[in-house]
Amino acid sequence: MERTELGRDIETALGEVLDHVRGHTELPCRVVDDPAASQIVTLRKRFGLSRQNFAD
């Protein structure tokens, strides 16, 4: 059975993960700021958005 392009992409990605876990390669990473609830309320009010509109 021939592998699909998606299957090959998944296989490649899993290989990269294994190389990282084994310490053979570094993967890019990002630090994501987790804003405090008060910061979110301030932003919502500044833009005049309801909780639902801000969430959307």
PDB file of N, CA, C, O and CB in Angstrom:
ATOM      1  N   MET A   1       0.847  -1.178   0.000  1.00  0.00           N
ATOM      2  CA  MET A   1       0.000   0.000   0.000  1.00  0.00           C
ATOM      3  C   MET A   1       0.894   1.243   0.000  1.00  0.00           C
ATOM      4  O   MET A   1       1.841   1.331   0.781  1.00  0.00           O
ATOM      5  CB  MET A   1      -0.964  -0.003   1.227  1.00  0.00           C
ATOM      6  N   GLU A   2       0.595   2.181  -0.860  1.00  0.00           N
ATOM      7  CA  GLU A   2       1.381   3.402  -0.977  1.00  0.00           C
ATOM      8  C   GLU A   2       0.926   4.421   0.059  1.00  0.00           C
ATOM      9  O   GLU A   2      -0.268   4.576   0.317  1.00  0.00           O
ATOM     10  CB  GLU A   2       1.267   3.988  -2.394  1.00  0.00           C
ATOM     11  N   ARG A   3       1.898   5.113   0.648  1.00  0.00           N
ATOM     12  CA  ARG A   3       1.576   6.132   1.648  1.00  0.00           C
ATOM     13  C   ARG A   3       1.099   7.412   0.970  1.00  0.00           C
ATOM     14  O   ARG A   3       1.554   7.766  -0.118  1.00  0.00           O
ATOM     15  CB  ARG A   3       2.800   6.425   2.539  1.00  0.00           C
ATOM     16  N   THR A   4       0.185   8.087   1.628  1.00  0.00           N
ATOM     17  CA  THR A   4      -0.312   9.363   1.106  1.00  0.00           C
ATOM     18  C   THR A   4       0.645  10.479   1.494  1.00  0.00           C
ATOM     19  O   THR A   4       1.532  10.299   2.330  1.00  0.00           O
ATOM     20  CB  THR A   4      -1.740   9.663   1.634  1.00  0.00           C
ATOM     21  N   GLU A   5       0.450  11.628   0.876  1.00  0.00           N
ATOM     22  CA  GLU A   5       1.271  12.789   1.219  1.00  0.00           C
ATOM     23  C   GLU A   5       1.073  13.165   2.687  1.00  0.00           C
ATOM     24  O   GLU A   5       2.031  13.504   3.382  1.00  0.00           O
ATOM     25  CB  GLU A   5       0.926  13.988   0.306  1.00  0.00           C
ATOM     26  N   LEU A   6      -0.175  13.105   3.154  1.00  0.00           N
ATOM     27  CA  LEU A   6      -0.455  13.407   4.557  1.00  0.00           C
ATOM     28  C   LEU A   6       0.280  12.422   5.467  1.00  0.00           C
ATOM     29  O   LEU A   6       0.870  12.819   6.472  1.00  0.00           O
ATOM     30  CB  LEU A   6      -1.977  13.362   4.831  1.00  0.00           C
ATOM     31  N   GLY A   7       0.241  11.161   5.115  1.00  0.00           N
ATOM     32  CA  GLY A   7       0.937  10.154   5.904  1.00  0.00           C
ATOM     33  C   GLY A   7       2.437  10.419   5.974  1.00  0.00           C
ATOM     34  O   GLY A   7       3.050  10.284   7.033  1.00  0.00           O
ATOM     35  N   ARG A   8       3.024  10.795   4.841  1.00  0.00           N
ATOM     36  CA  ARG A   8       4.466  11.114   4.818  1.00  0.00           C
ATOM     37  C   ARG A   8       4.763  12.343   5.672  1.00  0.00           C
ATOM     38  O   ARG A   8       5.771  12.383   6.378  1.00  0.00           O
ATOM     39  CB  ARG A   8       4.949  11.352   3.365  1.00  0.00           C
ATOM     40  N   ASP A   9       3.879  13.354   5.608  1.00  0.00           N
ATOM     41  CA  ASP A   9       4.064  14.565   6.427  1.00  0.00           C
ATOM     42  C   ASP A   9       4.008  14.229   7.918  1.00  0.00           C
ATOM     43  O   ASP A   9       4.812  14.730   8.704  1.00  0.00           O
ATOM     44  CB  ASP A   9       2.987  15.623   6.083  1.00  0.00           C
ATOM     45  N   ILE A  10       3.061  13.384   8.297  1.00  0.00           N
ATOM     46  CA  ILE A  10       2.938  12.987   9.708  1.00  0.00           C
ATOM     47  C   ILE A  10       4.175  12.210  10.139  1.00  0.00           C
ATOM     48  O   ILE A  10       4.702  12.427  11.231  1.00  0.00           O
ATOM     49  CB  ILE A  10       1.659  12.133   9.935  1.00  0.00           C
ATOM     50  N   GLU A  11       4.632  11.315   9.291  1.00  0.00           N
ATOM     51  CA  GLU A  11       5.829  10.529   9.595  1.00  0.00           C
ATOM     52  C   GLU A  11       7.046  11.442   9.792  1.00  0.00           C
ATOM     53  O   GLU A  11       7.836  11.235  10.713  1.00  0.00           O
ATOM     54  CB  GLU A  11       6.103   9.510   8.467  1.00  0.00           C
ATOM     55  N   THR A  12       7.193  12.433   8.939  1.00  0.00           N
ATOM     56  CA  THR A  12       8.292  13.392   9.063  1.00  0.00           C
ATOM     57  C   THR A  12       8.190  14.174  10.365  1.00  0.00           C
ATOM     58  O   THR A  12       9.182  14.348  11.072  1.00  0.00           O
ATOM     59  CB  THR A  12       8.302  14.355   7.871  1.00  0.00           C
ATOM     60  N   ALA A  13       6.983  14.647  10.679  1.00  0.00           N
ATOM     61  CA  ALA A  13       6.781  15.427  11.903  1.00  0.00           C
ATOM     62  C   ALA A  13       7.088  14.589  13.143  1.00  0.00           C
ATOM     63  O   ALA A  13       7.725  15.073  14.078  1.00  0.00           O
ATOM     64  CB  ALA A  13       5.340  15.959  11.969  1.00  0.00           C
ATOM     65  N   LEU A  14       6.639  13.345  13.153  1.00  0.00           N
ATOM     66  CA  LEU A  14       6.913  12.484  14.303  1.00  0.00           C
ATOM     67  C   LEU A  14       8.404  12.193  14.432  1.00  0.00           C
ATOM     68  O   LEU A  14       8.925  12.074  15.541  1.00  0.00           O
ATOM     69  CB  LEU A  14       6.133  11.174  14.185  1.00  0.00           C
ATOM     70  N   GLY A  15       9.082  12.079  13.306  1.00  0.00           N
ATOM     71  CA  GLY A  15      10.534  11.897  13.342  1.00  0.00           C
ATOM     72  C   GLY A  15      11.223  13.095  13.977  1.00  0.00           C
ATOM     73  O   GLY A  15      12.172  12.940  14.745  1.00  0.00           O
ATOM     74  N   GLU A  16      10.736  14.303  13.650  1.00  0.00           N
ATOM     75  CA  GLU A  16      11.301  15.516  14.253  1.00  0.00           C
ATOM     76  C   GLU A  16      11.063  15.536  15.758  1.00  0.00           C
ATOM     77  O   GLU A  16      11.947  15.925  16.522  1.00  0.00           O
ATOM     78  CB  GLU A  16      10.694  16.772  13.608  1.00  0.00           C
ATOM     79  N   VAL A  17       9.887  15.124  16.181  1.00  0.00           N
ATOM     80  CA  VAL A  17       9.578  15.078  17.612  1.00  0.00           C
ATOM     81  C   VAL A  17      10.496  14.088  18.319  1.00  0.00           C
ATOM     82  O   VAL A  17      11.040  14.397  19.379  1.00  0.00           O
ATOM     83  CB  VAL A  17       8.099  14.693  17.838  1.00  0.00           C
ATOM     84  N   LEU A  18      10.674  12.903  17.744  1.00  0.00           N
ATOM     85  CA  LEU A  18      11.556  11.910  18.354  1.00  0.00           C
ATOM     86  C   LEU A  18      12.995  12.417  18.435  1.00  0.00           C
ATOM     87  O   LEU A  18      13.665  12.216  19.447  1.00  0.00           O
ATOM     88  CB  LEU A  18      11.507  10.603  17.564  1.00  0.00           C
ATOM     89  N   ASP A  19      13.474  13.074  17.371  1.00  0.00           N
ATOM     90  CA  ASP A  19      14.829  13.635  17.407  1.00  0.00           C
ATOM     91  C   ASP A  19      14.959  14.654  18.530  1.00  0.00           C
ATOM     92  O   ASP A  19      15.987  14.706  19.205  1.00  0.00           O
ATOM     93  CB  ASP A  19      15.182  14.287  16.057  1.00  0.00           C
ATOM     94  N   HIS A  20      13.931  15.458  18.734  1.00  0.00           N
ATOM     95  CA  HIS A  20      13.958  16.460  19.804  1.00  0.00           C
ATOM     96  C   HIS A  20      13.969  15.788  21.171  1.00  0.00           C
ATOM     97  O   HIS A  20      14.760  16.150  22.042  1.00  0.00           O
ATOM     98  CB  HIS A  20      12.749  17.408  19.689  1.00  0.00           C
ATOM     99  N   VAL A  21      13.090  14.809  21.354  1.00  0.00           N
ATOM    100  CA  VAL A  21      12.994  14.118  22.640  1.00  0.00           C
ATOM    101  C   VAL A  21      14.316  13.427  22.976  1.00  0.00           C
ATOM    102  O   VAL A  21      14.723  13.370  24.136  1.00  0.00           O
ATOM    103  CB  VAL A  21      11.841  13.090  22.619  1.00  0.00           C
ATOM    104  N   ARG A  22      14.963  12.915  21.963  1.00  0.00           N
ATOM    105  CA  ARG A  22      16.244  12.221  22.173  1.00  0.00           C
ATOM    106  C   ARG A  22      17.422  13.177  22.306  1.00  0.00           C
ATOM    107  O   ARG A  22      18.553  12.744  22.529  1.00  0.00           O
ATOM    108  CB  ARG A  22      16.505  11.265  21.032  1.00  0.00           C
ATOM    109  N   GLY A  23      17.161  14.475  22.168  1.00  0.00           N
ATOM    110  CA  GLY A  23      18.207  15.480  22.337  1.00  0.00           C
ATOM    111  C   GLY A  23      19.082  15.677  21.115  1.00  0.00           C
ATOM    112  O   GLY A  23      20.165  16.252  21.225  1.00  0.00           O
ATOM    113  N   HIS A  24      18.640  15.212  19.943  1.00  0.00           N
ATOM    114  CA  HIS A  24      19.431  15.328  18.720  1.00  0.00           C
ATOM    115  C   HIS A  24      19.204  16.645  17.992  1.00  0.00           C
ATOM    116  O   HIS A  24      20.025  17.046  17.167  1.00  0.00           O
ATOM    117  CB  HIS A  24      19.113  14.185  17.796  1.00  0.00           C
ATOM    118  N   THR A  25      18.118  17.311  18.284  1.00  0.00           N
ATOM    119  CA  THR A  25      17.803  18.547  17.571  1.00  0.00           C
ATOM    120  C   THR A  25      17.007  19.489  18.466  1.00  0.00           C
ATOM    121  O   THR A  25      16.340  19.056  19.406  1.00  0.00           O
ATOM    122  CB  THR A  25      17.018  18.245  16.281  1.00  0.00           C
ATOM    123  N   GLU A  26      17.084  20.772  18.165  1.00  0.00           N
ATOM    124  CA  GLU A  26      16.300  21.789  18.864  1.00  0.00           C
ATOM    125  C   GLU A  26      15.103  22.146  17.997  1.00  0.00           C
ATOM    126  O   GLU A  26      15.244  22.327  16.788  1.00  0.00           O
ATOM    127  CB  GLU A  26      17.162  23.058  19.182  1.00  0.00           C
ATOM    128  N   LEU A  27      13.955  22.247  18.589  1.00  0.00           N
ATOM    129  CA  LEU A  27      12.770  22.692  17.876  1.00  0.00           C
ATOM    130  C   LEU A  27      12.471  24.139  18.266  1.00  0.00           C
ATOM    131  O   LEU A  27      12.725  24.541  19.402  1.00  0.00           O
ATOM    132  CB  LEU A  27      11.555  21.769  18.181  1.00  0.00           C
ATOM    133  N   PRO A  28      11.929  24.928  17.321  1.00  0.00           N
ATOM    134  CA  PRO A  28      11.585  26.310  17.664  1.00  0.00           C
ATOM    135  C   PRO A  28      10.483  26.333  18.709  1.00  0.00           C
ATOM    136  O   PRO A  28       9.620  25.455  18.735  1.00  0.00           O
ATOM    137  CB  PRO A  28      11.150  27.093  16.411  1.00  0.00           C
ATOM    138  N   CYS A  29      10.515  27.331  19.556  1.00  0.00           N
ATOM    139  CA  CYS A  29       9.468  27.462  20.560  1.00  0.00           C
ATOM    140  C   CYS A  29       9.119  28.935  20.731  1.00  0.00           C
ATOM    141  O   CYS A  29       9.892  29.820  20.363  1.00  0.00           O
ATOM    142  CB  CYS A  29       9.909  26.841  21.910  1.00  0.00           C
ATOM    143  N   ARG A  30       7.954  29.175  21.289  1.00  0.00           N
ATOM    144  CA  ARG A  30       7.495  30.528  21.554  1.00  0.00           C
ATOM    145  C   ARG A  30       7.026  30.609  22.995  1.00  0.00           C
ATOM    146  O   ARG A  30       6.451  29.662  23.531  1.00  0.00           O
ATOM    147  CB  ARG A  30       6.364  30.939  20.579  1.00  0.00           C
ATOM    148  N   VAL A  31       7.279  31.747  23.611  1.00  0.00           N
ATOM    149  CA  VAL A  31       6.762  32.002  24.946  1.00  0.00           C
ATOM    150  C   VAL A  31       5.460  32.768  24.761  1.00  0.00           C
ATOM    151  O   VAL A  31       5.430  33.816  24.115  1.00  0.00           O
ATOM    152  CB  VAL A  31       7.796  32.801  25.843  1.00  0.00           C
ATOM    153  N   VAL A  32       4.400  32.241  25.326  1.00  0.00           N
ATOM    154  CA  VAL A  32       3.084  32.859  25.187  1.00  0.00           C
ATOM    155  C   VAL A  32       2.723  33.507  26.516  1.00  0.00           C
ATOM    156  O   VAL A  32       2.706  32.852  27.559  1.00  0.00           O
ATOM    157  CB  VAL A  32       2.001  31.812  24.756  1.00  0.00           C
ATOM    158  N   ASP A  33       2.437  34.794  26.463  1.00  0.00           N
ATOM    159  CA  ASP A  33       2.049  35.519  27.658  1.00  0.00           C
ATOM    160  C   ASP A  33       0.620  35.134  28.022  1.00  0.00           C
ATOM    161  O   ASP A  33      -0.273  35.159  27.175  1.00  0.00           O
ATOM    162  CB  ASP A  33       2.179  37.053  27.450  1.00  0.00           C
ATOM    163  N   ASP A  34       0.415  34.785  29.260  1.00  0.00           N
ATOM    164  CA  ASP A  34      -0.914  34.451  29.757  1.00  0.00           C
ATOM    165  C   ASP A  34      -1.427  35.656  30.530  1.00  0.00           C
ATOM    166  O   ASP A  34      -1.095  35.825  31.703  1.00  0.00           O
ATOM    167  CB  ASP A  34      -0.891  33.161  30.654  1.00  0.00           C
ATOM    168  N   PRO A  35      -2.238  36.500  29.883  1.00  0.00           N
ATOM    169  CA  PRO A  35      -2.661  37.740  30.544  1.00  0.00           C
ATOM    170  C   PRO A  35      -3.568  37.472  31.747  1.00  0.00           C
ATOM    171  O   PRO A  35      -4.334  36.509  31.775  1.00  0.00           O
ATOM    172  CB  PRO A  35      -3.384  38.642  29.547  1.00  0.00           C
ATOM    173  N   ALA A  36      -3.454  38.337  32.713  1.00  0.00           N
ATOM    174  CA  ALA A  36      -4.308  38.257  33.899  1.00  0.00           C
ATOM    175  C   ALA A  36      -5.726  38.684  33.526  1.00  0.00           C
ATOM    176  O   ALA A  36      -5.929  39.401  32.546  1.00  0.00           O
ATOM    177  CB  ALA A  36      -3.749  39.148  35.054  1.00  0.00           C
ATOM    178  N   ALA A  37      -6.686  38.244  34.299  1.00  0.00           N
ATOM    179  CA  ALA A  37      -8.088  38.573  34.038  1.00  0.00           C
ATOM    180  C   ALA A  37      -8.303  40.077  33.977  1.00  0.00           C
ATOM    181  O   ALA A  37      -9.091  40.557  33.163  1.00  0.00           O
ATOM    182  CB  ALA A  37      -8.985  37.962  35.111  1.00  0.00           C
ATOM    183  N   SER A  38      -7.617  40.820  34.823  1.00  0.00           N
ATOM    184  CA  SER A  38      -7.789  42.280  34.822  1.00  0.00           C
ATOM    185  C   SER A  38      -7.308  42.893  33.511  1.00  0.00           C
ATOM    186  O   SER A  38      -7.877  43.879  33.041  1.00  0.00           O
ATOM    187  CB  SER A  38      -7.031  42.910  36.002  1.00  0.00           C
ATOM    188  N   GLN A  39      -6.264  42.316  32.917  1.00  0.00           N
ATOM    189  CA  GLN A  39      -5.781  42.820  31.632  1.00  0.00           C
ATOM    190  C   GLN A  39      -6.806  42.551  30.529  1.00  0.00           C
ATOM    191  O   GLN A  39      -6.996  43.379  29.639  1.00  0.00           O
ATOM    192  CB  GLN A  39      -4.428  42.175  31.273  1.00  0.00           C
ATOM    193  N   ILE A  40      -7.454  41.408  30.591  1.00  0.00           N
ATOM    194  CA  ILE A  40      -8.456  41.065  29.586  1.00  0.00           C
ATOM    195  C   ILE A  40      -9.651  42.002  29.686  1.00  0.00           C
ATOM    196  O   ILE A  40     -10.158  42.473  28.668  1.00  0.00           O
ATOM    197  CB  ILE A  40      -8.907  39.605  29.748  1.00  0.00           C
ATOM    198  N   VAL A  41     -10.103  42.276  30.908  1.00  0.00           N
ATOM    199  CA  VAL A  41     -11.228  43.197  31.106  1.00  0.00           C
ATOM    200  C   VAL A  41     -10.867  44.576  30.567  1.00  0.00           C
ATOM    201  O   VAL A  41     -11.686  45.216  29.908  1.00  0.00           O
ATOM    202  CB  VAL A  41     -11.613  43.288  32.607  1.00  0.00           C
ATOM    203  N   THR A  42      -9.662  45.032  30.836  1.00  0.00           N
ATOM    204  CA  THR A  42      -9.213  46.339  30.348  1.00  0.00           C
ATOM    205  C   THR A  42      -9.232  46.388  28.827  1.00  0.00           C
ATOM    206  O   THR A  42      -9.694  47.370  28.244  1.00  0.00           O
ATOM    207  CB  THR A  42      -7.803  46.652  30.865  1.00  0.00           C
ATOM    208  N   LEU A  43      -8.734  45.338  28.178  1.00  0.00           N
ATOM    209  CA  LEU A  43      -8.739  45.294  26.716  1.00  0.00           C
ATOM    210  C   LEU A  43     -10.156  45.273  26.161  1.00  0.00           C
ATOM    211  O   LEU A  43     -10.463  45.990  25.209  1.00  0.00           O
ATOM    212  CB  LEU A  43      -7.971  44.075  26.221  1.00  0.00           C
ATOM    213  N   ARG A  44     -11.015  44.457  26.750  1.00  0.00           N
ATOM    214  CA  ARG A  44     -12.408  44.388  26.291  1.00  0.00           C
ATOM    215  C   ARG A  44     -13.063  45.755  26.350  1.00  0.00           C
ATOM    216  O   ARG A  44     -13.728  46.175  25.403  1.00  0.00           O
ATOM    217  CB  ARG A  44     -13.208  43.387  27.133  1.00  0.00           C
ATOM    218  N   LYS A  45     -12.871  46.454  27.474  1.00  0.00           N
ATOM    219  CA  LYS A  45     -13.498  47.767  27.657  1.00  0.00           C
ATOM    220  C   LYS A  45     -12.908  48.788  26.685  1.00  0.00           C
ATOM    221  O   LYS A  45     -13.631  49.622  26.140  1.00  0.00           O
ATOM    222  CB  LYS A  45     -13.319  48.253  29.111  1.00  0.00           C
ATOM    223  N   ARG A  46     -11.596  48.718  26.470  1.00  0.00           N
ATOM    224  CA  ARG A  46     -10.947  49.662  25.557  1.00  0.00           C
ATOM    225  C   ARG A  46     -11.516  49.539  24.154  1.00  0.00           C
ATOM    226  O   ARG A  46     -11.694  50.543  23.464  1.00  0.00           O
ATOM    227  CB  ARG A  46      -9.434  49.431  25.531  1.00  0.00           C
ATOM    228  N   PHE A  47     -11.807  48.302  23.722  1.00  0.00           N
ATOM    229  CA  PHE A  47     -12.330  48.078  22.381  1.00  0.00           C
ATOM    230  C   PHE A  47     -13.853  48.022  22.334  1.00  0.00           C
ATOM    231  O   PHE A  47     -14.439  47.844  21.266  1.00  0.00           O
ATOM    232  CB  PHE A  47     -11.767  46.806  21.827  1.00  0.00           C
ATOM    233  N   GLY A  48     -14.493  48.175  23.498  1.00  0.00           N
ATOM    234  CA  GLY A  48     -15.946  48.186  23.547  1.00  0.00           C
ATOM    235  C   GLY A  48     -16.580  46.863  23.155  1.00  0.00           C
ATOM    236  O   GLY A  48     -17.616  46.840  22.490  1.00  0.00           O
ATOM    237  N   LEU A  49     -15.962  45.760  23.565  1.00  0.00           N
ATOM    238  CA  LEU A  49     -16.450  44.437  23.188  1.00  0.00           C
ATOM    239  C   LEU A  49     -17.101  43.722  24.368  1.00  0.00           C
ATOM    240  O   LEU A  49     -16.671  43.844  25.515  1.00  0.00           O
ATOM    241  CB  LEU A  49     -15.309  43.592  22.634  1.00  0.00           C
ATOM    242  N   SER A  50     -18.155  42.973  24.045  1.00  0.00           N
ATOM    243  CA  SER A  50     -18.748  42.121  25.053  1.00  0.00           C
ATOM    244  C   SER A  50     -17.818  40.939  25.293  1.00  0.00           C
ATOM    245  O   SER A  50     -16.865  40.727  24.544  1.00  0.00           O
ATOM    246  CB  SER A  50     -20.162  41.647  24.626  1.00  0.00           C
ATOM    247  N   ARG A  51     -18.100  40.178  26.336  1.00  0.00           N
ATOM    248  CA  ARG A  51     -17.273  39.001  26.629  1.00  0.00           C
ATOM    249  C   ARG A  51     -17.304  38.024  25.441  1.00  0.00           C
ATOM    250  O   ARG A  51     -16.276  37.471  25.050  1.00  0.00           O
ATOM    251  CB  ARG A  51     -17.767  38.292  27.931  1.00  0.00           C
ATOM    252  N   GLN A  52     -18.505  37.825  24.878  1.00  0.00           N
ATOM    253  CA  GLN A  52     -18.647  36.884  23.765  1.00  0.00           C
ATOM    254  C   GLN A  52     -17.923  37.376  22.523  1.00  0.00           C
ATOM    255  O   GLN A  52     -17.235  36.601  21.860  1.00  0.00           O
ATOM    256  CB  GLN A  52     -20.118  36.655  23.447  1.00  0.00           C
ATOM    257  N   ASN A  53     -18.073  38.667  22.200  1.00  0.00           N
ATOM    258  CA  ASN A  53     -17.391  39.212  21.021  1.00  0.00           C
ATOM    259  C   ASN A  53     -15.883  39.152  21.178  1.00  0.00           C
ATOM    260  O   ASN A  53     -15.169  38.859  20.219  1.00  0.00           O
ATOM    261  CB  ASN A  53     -17.827  40.653  20.768  1.00  0.00           C
ATOM    262  N   PHE A  54     -15.393  39.427  22.375  1.00  0.00           N
ATOM    263  CA  PHE A  54     -13.951  39.355  22.617  1.00  0.00           C
ATOM    264  C   PHE A  54     -13.480  37.897  22.465  1.00  0.00           C
ATOM    265  O   PHE A  54     -12.426  37.645  21.880  1.00  0.00           O
ATOM    266  CB  PHE A  54     -13.600  39.908  24.042  1.00  0.00           C
ATOM    267  N   ALA A  55     -14.243  36.961  22.979  1.00  0.00           N
ATOM    268  CA  ALA A  55     -13.873  35.552  22.886  1.00  0.00           C
ATOM    269  C   ALA A  55     -13.867  35.068  21.433  1.00  0.00           C
ATOM    270  O   ALA A  55     -13.015  34.279  21.025  1.00  0.00           O
ATOM    271  CB  ALA A  55     -14.832  34.699  23.718  1.00  0.00           C
ATOM    272  N   ASP A  56     -14.839  35.563  20.670  1.00  0.00           N
ATOM    273  CA  ASP A  56     -14.910  35.164  19.256  1.00  0.00           C
ATOM    274  C   ASP A  56     -13.702  35.684  18.497  1.00  0.00           C
ATOM    275  O   ASP A  56     -13.581  35.451  17.294  1.00  0.00           O
ATOM    276  CB  ASP A  56     -16.208  35.683  18.604  1.00  0.00           C
TER     277      ASP A  56
END
